[in-house]
Amino acid sequence: MDAVSALLRAAIRIAGASAAIVAYDDDHRPVAFTGCSQGAAANALRDGTGAYIDCATPVRPMTLVLLDPVRPTAGDQTLMTLANELGHAVLESAAVFAGDGAQ
């Protein structure tokens, strides 16, 4: 299991949520999700449903969205830390190695 999937599943367990989604703030399409289909994730983002937690990634701002959490998420330090780690994991998984320029 890759880091992004593991962190998404951890977020679901911590919040008791039905699904977890990550989306870039400037593009409301899901870039990572678990517990739902891509279509359901896109609908949730479009409708603004769920609990939103900032991933605190200054390079490319993104948000963790938890659907149907059974416990409060606002100000939860564990979820905020997890969202930050998740944001960095998403950025790292999207990075493309361009080589060192040597031939």
Salt bridges, closest charged atoms under 4 A:
ASP26 OD1 - ARG60 NH2 3.57
ASP27 OD2 - ARG29 NH2 2.83
ASP47 OD1 - ARG46 NE 3.49
ASP76 OD2 - ARG71 NH2 2.52
